[in-house]
Amino acid sequence: MPDMYNVTGMSCAACSARVERVVKKLPGVSSCAVSLLTNSMSVEGTAKVSDIIAAVEKAGYGASLKTPEPAAVSHSQEEEALADHETPKLKRRLAASLIFLLALMYFSMGHMLNLPLPVFFEGNHVAQGLAQLLLAGVIMVINQKFFVSGFSTLLHLAPNMDTLVAMGSFSSFAWSVYVLFMMVAQHGAATRQHTFTTHDFYFESAGMILTLITIGKMLEARSKGRTTDALRGLMKLAPKTATVIRNGQELTVPIEQVQRGNVFVVRPGENIPVDGVIIEGTTAVNESALTGESIPVDKAQGDSVSAATVNQSGYIKCEATRVGQDTTLSQIIKMVSDASATKAPIANIADKVCGVFVPAVIAIAVCVVAGWMIAGKSFGDALSYGIAVLVISCPCALGLATPVAVMVGNGVGAKNGILFKTASSLEEAGKINIAALDKTGTITSGEPKVTDIMTAGDILEDELISLAYSLEARSEHPLARAVADYAKEQKISAREVKDFQALPGNGLTARLANGSSLTGGSVKFLTEKVNVDERFTREAQKFAEAGKTPLVFARDDELLGIIAVADTMKPDSKEAVKELQELGVKVVMLTGDNERTAKAIGAEAGVDDVIAGVLPDGKESVIRELQAQGKVAMVGDGINDAPALTRADIGVAIGAGTDIAIDAADVVLMKSSLRDVSAAVRLSRATMRNIKQNLFWAFVYNVIGIPLAAGLWGWKLDPMFGAAAMSLSSFCVVTNALRLNLVNIRGRK
């Protein structure tokens, strides 16, 4: 498992690229991913924590190791860390900046609009310059964070977006101060030619650049805050208290004091505090917080319940099985958070560009200034072009293109009970060509059910079921349990039997109280005991061909009838297979059943291909063979699926499956619905489209914007317009990512 760190001081994608680069250079670091959205870093390898922190600090940023804490504490702290603290600060900065900027614009451009100036300033260019200097200086002090961050990272040879803003604003201010001093000198020498006027001031650009960038930063911060809404929403679900039974009394205690094995109670309408097993009572539980499914699930003694789900009806008493960081909710929060801290492969190009973007822009700006001076422009005009290049360039649009979409995509998945463990799995899920589905527990329910009943002679159906139940009640075989469960559902009671005997591979025998013998089992076994006419043999054959197991029952020498049992298909399996096929995915069913039974179930499900007779340890080799045809997703739920889940390009675990299967998978479906496989594919493809849109516009913006600001197309772009464009670029990228919340990942309803 990677170590997680908090990183402070990052302001743009160039910062995260810098931190990532210096940490990756450390000996012993095998991988590193830095998230600008969550201000976090995940590091894998053998490098010392102290060395990693020192490297980050040397690069000009702060770092600290995230330490595991009780669930309630860590959730509140993480929720606080994800909260939008920037927007309120930026609002205050913007309000103050706007007040002084309006005054600055009045002195710098008011005369163009025929606005009256105070008498003292009429025709007094030096006085106007001094007023503009003071007002611009105040705006620069208000927005000093740009200069502190920008020049600090420049000294560390790791310039970021703040460096571009600081250099652009400071250059405008410094040139204007120079012009003001020259005007003072000219004013004192009446015979000297006046070469500078108020038109040569760029004080308003210095203030406007900072104000417009602050507007962009505020819009970006608000949008970025919304990308973590899903994660914060999950954290808010974490209960803060629990009602436990101690010394026979009910006590309300903080959630961190609940220990495994404690007995807790939950009344109707209350949240279940930790994961547990019901030991008393029945109820209906709303599990939508974890699975996205709004229909309550009936629960009784022996059933499991999860933290943050809502007890809707009955009073229940439960034993705690998972507490703190081990609860299902905590694991989901960790999974979503960790996935957001990782990087999708598609982000590599943008990361490489961000790593060199700011130094390249600074170099371009210097070349632009020099080029225009060589072309005959004055230094003031040439500087204007250079400043425009600095303030129109935006590395953040490139750097945010992937992580914001990944964060929103993961949030949409979590809301719908689809958990991607990494950003890579979110990207790869949409690329699959083949879906290999395990039969038992995935396509089928995994629990055999009675499907057909056929009686012989004058035997009534209830009588057949009662006698079969009397025999099967003593057996632990899954097929026997299916008969027993059906009898209970029909409220049919069993009769007293003795001399019960199980004959492995054949069937069961017992004796009723009146001395009659009861026999049940396969057709072959019963044919040796009683006379089974040809009609029953043919029907048994049809049941077998349909993937059902025919159980034949007899009393003494009298044939009672046939009860067919099968592992029934989940209600949505057929629809799920069809949805995958509509997405261009070939569906293959894997099963250890014989070929005849497997093909019957495969035909009912509508899969493209059936691979039968696969032993548990053979699934992994089948996946390897399928990978020769394309990218393969393995969908399973059992321990024996773990090797195949690991081998596949994407391992998808049905949420009701074993912990081992879930640990081995890349994607976890909390609802245990096969339709969520196609939903995961749709979400992945929608996220990738969004990322590509973001990257396209971010690249195009800079490719068009920088030459435009440099004047290569014959236009002179005012630095203020460049700042406005820069302020909106990142906001547009983040807003586009938020559109993923509107995607219908369920397809057809």
Solvent accessible surface area in square Angstrom, and as a share of the most:
residue,aa,sasa,rsa
1,M,185,0.83
2,P,43,0.27
3,D,65,0.34
4,M,32,0.14
5,Y,0,0.00
6,N,56,0.29
7,V,1,0.01
8,T,85,0.50
9,G,56,0.54
10,M,21,0.09
11,S,27,0.17
12,C,0,0.00
13,A,4,0.03
14,A,9,0.07
15,C,1,0.00
16,S,9,0.06
17,A,10,0.07
18,R,47,0.17
19,V,0,0.00
20,E,14,0.06
21,R,90,0.33
22,V,24,0.14
23,V,0,0.00
24,K,100,0.43
25,K,152,0.65
26,L,37,0.18
27,P,119,0.75
28,G,38,0.36
29,V,20,0.12
30,S,89,0.57
31,S,50,0.32
32,C,9,0.05
33,A,13,0.10
34,V,3,0.02
35,S,5,0.03
36,L,13,0.07
37,L,20,0.10
38,T,22,0.13
39,N,67,0.34
40,S,2,0.01
41,M,0,0.00
42,S,11,0.07
43,V,6,0.04
44,E,79,0.35
45,G,50,0.48
46,T,125,0.73
47,A,21,0.16
48,K,141,0.60
49,V,51,0.29
50,S,73,0.47
51,D,68,0.35
52,I,4,0.02
53,I,37,0.19
54,A,54,0.42
55,A,16,0.13
56,V,0,0.00
57,E,96,0.43
58,K,166,0.70
59,A,2,0.01
60,G,31,0.30
61,Y,12,0.05
62,G,21,0.20
63,A,15,0.12
64,S,54,0.35
65,L,65,0.33
66,K,64,0.27
67,T,86,0.50
68,P,127,0.80
69,E,54,0.24
70,P,69,0.43
71,A,13,0.10
72,A,13,0.10
73,V,49,0.28
74,S,12,0.08
75,H,10,0.05
76,S,53,0.34
77,Q,96,0.43
78,E,52,0.24
79,E,39,0.17
80,E,100,0.45
81,A,70,0.54
82,L,21,0.10
83,A,36,0.28
84,D,53,0.27
85,H,85,0.38
86,E,69,0.31
87,T,10,0.06
88,P,61,0.39
89,K,105,0.45
90,L,9,0.04
91,K,100,0.42
92,R,156,0.57
93,R,39,0.14
94,L,19,0.09
95,A,55,0.42
96,A,32,0.25
97,S,0,0.00
98,L,70,0.35
99,I,117,0.59
100,F,68,0.28
101,L,10,0.05
102,L,126,0.63
103,A,36,0.28
104,L,0,0.00
105,M,39,0.17
106,Y,70,0.26
107,F,31,0.13
108,S,13,0.09
109,M,64,0.28
110,G,1,0.01
111,H,70,0.31
112,M,107,0.48
113,L,129,0.64
114,N,137,0.70
115,L,79,0.39
116,P,106,0.66
117,L,21,0.10
118,P,63,0.40
119,V,134,0.77
120,F,143,0.59
121,F,34,0.14
122,E,106,0.48
123,G,63,0.60
124,N,51,0.26
125,H,82,0.37
126,V,31,0.18
127,A,8,0.06
128,Q,11,0.05
129,G,0,0.00
130,L,89,0.44
131,A,16,0.12
132,Q,3,0.01
133,L,41,0.20
134,L,119,0.59
135,L,28,0.14
136,A,0,0.00
137,G,20,0.20
138,V,53,0.30
139,I,0,0.00
140,M,22,0.10
141,V,98,0.56
142,I,43,0.22
143,N,0,0.00
144,Q,99,0.44
145,K,106,0.45
146,F,6,0.03
147,F,28,0.12
148,V,99,0.57
149,S,22,0.14
150,G,0,0.00
151,F,69,0.29
152,S,42,0.27
153,T,7,0.04
154,L,62,0.31
155,L,149,0.74
156,H,71,0.32
157,L,152,0.76
158,A,8,0.06
159,P,16,0.10
160,N,0,0.00
161,M,7,0.03
162,D,4,0.02
163,T,0,0.00
164,L,0,0.00
165,V,0,0.00
166,A,0,0.00
167,M,43,0.19
168,G,0,0.00
169,S,0,0.00
170,F,99,0.41
171,S,29,0.18
172,S,0,0.00
173,F,36,0.15
174,A,42,0.33
175,W,28,0.10
176,S,0,0.00
177,V,33,0.19
178,Y,104,0.40
179,V,0,0.00
180,L,6,0.03
181,F,136,0.57
182,M,61,0.27
183,M,11,0.05
184,V,74,0.43
185,A,43,0.33
186,Q,6,0.03
187,H,140,0.62
188,G,70,0.67
189,A,24,0.19
190,A,98,0.76
191,T,141,0.82
192,R,131,0.48
193,Q,145,0.65
194,H,110,0.49
195,T,87,0.51
196,F,37,0.16
197,T,60,0.35
198,T,19,0.11
199,H,130,0.58
200,D,44,0.23
201,F,6,0.03
202,Y,32,0.12
203,F,0,0.00
204,E,25,0.11
205,S,1,0.01
206,A,0,0.00
207,G,0,0.00
208,M,33,0.15
209,I,0,0.00
210,L,0,0.00
211,T,1,0.00
212,L,34,0.17
213,I,3,0.01
214,T,0,0.00
215,I,48,0.24
216,G,3,0.03
217,K,31,0.13
218,M,24,0.11
219,L,44,0.22
220,E,10,0.05
221,A,14,0.11
222,R,127,0.46
223,S,7,0.05
224,K,42,0.18
225,G,11,0.10
226,R,141,0.51
227,T,5,0.03
228,T,4,0.02
229,D,64,0.33
230,A,15,0.11
231,L,4,0.02
232,R,38,0.14
233,G,33,0.31
234,L,12,0.06
235,M,1,0.01
236,K,129,0.55
237,L,57,0.29
238,A,9,0.07
239,P,19,0.12
240,K,117,0.50
241,T,73,0.43
242,A,4,0.03
243,T,23,0.14
244,V,1,0.00
245,I,47,0.24
246,R,80,0.29
247,N,159,0.82
248,G,72,0.69
249,Q,119,0.53
250,E,73,0.33
251,L,79,0.39
252,T,97,0.57
253,V,13,0.07
254,P,56,0.35
255,I,18,0.09
256,E,88,0.39
257,Q,89,0.40
258,V,5,0.03
259,Q,121,0.54
260,R,188,0.68
261,G,39,0.37
262,N,37,0.19
263,V,44,0.25
264,F,0,0.00
265,V,2,0.01
266,V,1,0.01
267,R,95,0.35
268,P,71,0.45
269,G,59,0.56
270,E,69,0.31
271,N,65,0.33
272,I,0,0.00
273,P,7,0.05
274,V,2,0.01
275,D,7,0.04
276,G,1,0.01
277,V,48,0.27
278,I,1,0.01
279,I,67,0.34
280,E,89,0.40
281,G,28,0.27
282,T,91,0.53
283,T,11,0.06
284,A,19,0.15
285,V,0,0.00
286,N,32,0.16
287,E,31,0.14
288,S,41,0.27
289,A,28,0.22
290,L,8,0.04
291,T,15,0.09
292,G,35,0.34
293,E,62,0.28
294,S,77,0.50
295,I,120,0.61
296,P,56,0.35
297,V,63,0.36
298,D,120,0.62
299,K,26,0.11
300,A,41,0.32
301,Q,134,0.60
302,G,54,0.52
303,D,56,0.29
304,S,70,0.45
305,V,3,0.02
306,S,23,0.15
307,A,3,0.02
308,A,1,0.01
309,T,0,0.00
310,V,48,0.28
311,N,0,0.00
312,Q,81,0.36
313,S,63,0.41
314,G,20,0.19
315,Y,91,0.35
316,I,0,0.00
317,K,47,0.20
318,C,0,0.00
319,E,71,0.32
320,A,1,0.01
321,T,47,0.27
322,R,91,0.33
323,V,32,0.18
324,G,26,0.25
325,Q,64,0.29
326,D,86,0.44
327,T,7,0.04
328,T,27,0.16
329,L,3,0.01
330,S,3,0.02
331,Q,74,0.33
332,I,4,0.02
333,I,4,0.02
334,K,87,0.37
335,M,31,0.14
336,V,4,0.03
337,S,19,0.12
338,D,28,0.14
339,A,0,0.00
340,S,8,0.05
341,A,3,0.02
342,T,39,0.23
343,K,56,0.24
344,A,2,0.01
345,P,57,0.36
346,I,33,0.17
347,A,4,0.03
348,N,79,0.41
349,I,114,0.58
350,A,2,0.02
351,D,33,0.17
352,K,153,0.65
353,V,44,0.25
354,C,3,0.02
355,G,17,0.16
356,V,97,0.56
357,F,17,0.07
358,V,1,0.00
359,P,62,0.39
360,A,47,0.36
361,V,3,0.01
362,I,27,0.13
363,A,54,0.42
364,I,69,0.35
365,A,6,0.05
366,V,93,0.53
367,C,89,0.53
368,V,19,0.11
369,V,23,0.13
370,A,47,0.36
371,G,35,0.34
372,W,57,0.20
373,M,88,0.39
374,I,151,0.77
375,A,74,0.57
376,G,66,0.63
377,K,82,0.35
378,S,67,0.43
379,F,86,0.36
380,G,8,0.08
381,D,50,0.26
382,A,0,0.00
383,L,21,0.10
384,S,3,0.02
385,Y,12,0.04
386,G,3,0.03
387,I,1,0.01
388,A,0,0.00
389,V,0,0.00
390,L,8,0.04
391,V,0,0.00
392,I,6,0.03
393,S,0,0.00
394,C,1,0.00
395,P,0,0.00
396,C,0,0.00
397,A,1,0.01
398,L,2,0.01
399,G,13,0.12
400,L,0,0.00
401,A,0,0.00
402,T,4,0.02
403,P,31,0.20
404,V,0,0.00
405,A,0,0.00
406,V,4,0.03
407,M,4,0.02
408,V,4,0.02
409,G,0,0.00
410,N,4,0.02
411,G,4,0.04
412,V,10,0.06
413,G,0,0.00
414,A,5,0.04
415,K,118,0.50
416,N,37,0.19
417,G,0,0.00
418,I,1,0.00
419,L,3,0.02
420,F,2,0.01
421,K,46,0.20
422,T,49,0.29
423,A,1,0.01
424,S,41,0.27
425,S,3,0.02
426,L,3,0.01
427,E,8,0.04
428,E,32,0.14
429,A,5,0.04
430,G,10,0.10
431,K,86,0.36
432,I,5,0.03
433,N,70,0.36
434,I,4,0.02
435,A,0,0.00
436,A,0,0.00
437,L,0,0.00
438,D,10,0.05
439,K,9,0.04
440,T,68,0.40
441,G,10,0.09
442,T,0,0.00
443,I,0,0.00
444,T,0,0.00
445,S,46,0.30
446,G,30,0.28
447,E,105,0.47
448,P,32,0.20
449,K,82,0.35
450,V,23,0.13
451,T,51,0.30
452,D,43,0.22
453,I,40,0.20
454,M,32,0.14
455,T,43,0.25
456,A,9,0.07
457,G,77,0.74
458,D,143,0.74
459,I,17,0.09
460,L,127,0.63
461,E,83,0.37
462,D,88,0.45
463,E,44,0.20
464,L,0,0.00
465,I,2,0.01
466,S,10,0.07
467,L,2,0.01
468,A,0,0.00
469,Y,27,0.10
470,S,2,0.02
471,L,1,0.00
472,E,10,0.05
473,A,54,0.42
474,R,118,0.43
475,S,17,0.11
476,E,142,0.64
477,H,101,0.45
478,P,58,0.37
479,L,39,0.19
480,A,2,0.02
481,R,119,0.44
482,A,4,0.03
483,V,1,0.01
484,A,13,0.10
485,D,65,0.34
486,Y,49,0.19
487,A,0,0.00
488,K,125,0.53
489,E,112,0.50
490,Q,89,0.40
491,K,184,0.78
492,I,26,0.13
493,S,87,0.56
494,A,45,0.35
495,R,105,0.38
496,E,132,0.59
497,V,9,0.05
498,K,107,0.45
499,D,101,0.52
500,F,56,0.23
501,Q,103,0.46
502,A,56,0.43
503,L,48,0.24
504,P,126,0.79
505,G,85,0.81
506,N,72,0.37
507,G,13,0.13
508,L,18,0.09
509,T,31,0.18
510,A,6,0.05
511,R,99,0.36
512,L,8,0.04
513,A,84,0.65
514,N,122,0.63
515,G,34,0.32
516,S,20,0.13
517,S,31,0.20
518,L,3,0.02
519,T,15,0.09
520,G,1,0.01
521,G,7,0.07
522,S,46,0.29
523,V,32,0.19
524,K,158,0.67
525,F,12,0.05
526,L,0,0.00
527,T,75,0.44
528,E,128,0.57
529,K,104,0.44
530,V,13,0.07
531,N,131,0.67
532,V,18,0.10
533,D,66,0.34
534,E,122,0.54
535,R,118,0.43
536,F,3,0.01
537,T,60,0.35
538,R,125,0.46
539,E,46,0.21
540,A,4,0.03
541,Q,82,0.37
542,K,119,0.51
543,F,25,0.10
544,A,17,0.13
545,E,85,0.38
546,A,50,0.39
547,G,9,0.09
548,K,53,0.23
549,T,56,0.33
550,P,18,0.12
551,L,16,0.08
552,V,1,0.00
553,F,3,0.01
554,A,0,0.00
555,R,48,0.17
556,D,73,0.38
557,D,121,0.63
558,E,79,0.35
559,L,20,0.10
560,L,0,0.00
561,G,0,0.00
562,I,1,0.00
563,I,3,0.01
564,A,0,0.00
565,V,0,0.00
566,A,14,0.11
567,D,28,0.15
568,T,46,0.27
569,M,39,0.17
570,K,33,0.14
571,P,142,0.89
572,D,34,0.18
573,S,0,0.00
574,K,126,0.53
575,E,61,0.28
576,A,0,0.00
577,V,1,0.00
578,K,103,0.44
579,E,1,0.00
580,L,0,0.00
581,Q,60,0.27
582,E,103,0.46
583,L,40,0.20
584,G,62,0.59
585,V,3,0.01
586,K,75,0.32
587,V,0,0.00
588,V,1,0.00
589,M,0,0.00
590,L,0,0.00
591,T,4,0.02
592,G,55,0.52
593,D,43,0.22
594,N,91,0.47
595,E,103,0.46
596,R,117,0.43
597,T,24,0.14
598,A,0,0.00
599,K,109,0.46
600,A,22,0.17
601,I,14,0.07
602,G,1,0.01
603,A,82,0.63
604,E,99,0.44
605,A,1,0.01
606,G,33,0.32
607,V,21,0.12
608,D,77,0.40
609,D,59,0.31
610,V,34,0.19
611,I,47,0.24
612,A,30,0.23
613,G,49,0.47
614,V,12,0.07
615,L,123,0.61
616,P,72,0.45
617,D,121,0.63
618,G,20,0.19
619,K,12,0.05
620,E,35,0.16
621,S,43,0.28
622,V,17,0.10
623,I,0,0.00
624,R,118,0.43
625,E,122,0.55
626,L,10,0.05
627,Q,51,0.23
628,A,95,0.74
629,Q,110,0.49
630,G,23,0.23
631,K,72,0.31
632,V,0,0.00
633,A,1,0.01
634,M,0,0.00
635,V,0,0.00
636,G,0,0.00
637,D,29,0.15
638,G,16,0.15
639,I,106,0.54
640,N,66,0.34
641,D,0,0.00
642,A,14,0.11
643,P,68,0.43
644,A,0,0.00
645,L,1,0.00
646,T,96,0.56
647,R,103,0.38
648,A,8,0.06
649,D,55,0.28
650,I,4,0.02
651,G,0,0.00
652,V,6,0.03
653,A,0,0.00
654,I,2,0.01
655,G,18,0.17
656,A,86,0.67
657,G,17,0.17
658,T,48,0.28
659,D,76,0.40
660,I,88,0.45
661,A,0,0.00
662,I,34,0.17
663,D,107,0.55
664,A,27,0.21
665,A,3,0.03
666,D,47,0.25
667,V,1,0.00
668,V,2,0.01
669,L,0,0.00
670,M,34,0.15
671,K,50,0.21
672,S,24,0.15
673,S,21,0.14
674,L,0,0.00
675,R,55,0.20
676,D,1,0.00
677,V,3,0.02
678,S,0,0.00
679,A,1,0.00
680,A,4,0.03
681,V,3,0.01
682,R,42,0.15
683,L,0,0.00
684,S,0,0.00
685,R,69,0.25
686,A,4,0.03
687,T,1,0.00
688,M,19,0.08
689,R,139,0.51
690,N,5,0.03
691,I,1,0.01
692,K,117,0.49
693,Q,67,0.30
694,N,2,0.01
695,L,18,0.09
696,F,112,0.47
697,W,155,0.54
698,A,1,0.01
699,F,65,0.27
700,V,38,0.22
701,Y,47,0.18
702,N,9,0.04
703,V,101,0.58
704,I,80,0.40
705,G,6,0.05
706,I,23,0.12
707,P,32,0.20
708,L,30,0.15
709,A,0,0.00
710,A,4,0.03
711,G,5,0.04
712,L,128,0.64
713,W,138,0.49
714,G,71,0.69
715,W,167,0.59
716,K,101,0.43
717,L,33,0.16
718,D,50,0.26
719,P,2,0.01
720,M,28,0.12
721,F,136,0.57
722,G,0,0.00
723,A,0,0.00
724,A,30,0.23
725,A,33,0.25
726,M,4,0.02
727,S,9,0.06
728,L,84,0.42
729,S,13,0.08
730,S,3,0.02
731,F,55,0.23
732,C,74,0.44
733,V,8,0.05
734,V,0,0.00
735,T,55,0.32
736,N,28,0.14
737,A,0,0.00
738,L,14,0.07
739,R,119,0.43
740,L,3,0.02
741,N,66,0.34
742,L,153,0.76
743,V,51,0.29
744,N,87,0.44
745,I,5,0.03
746,R,36,0.13
747,G,23,0.23
748,R,104,0.38
749,K,186,0.79
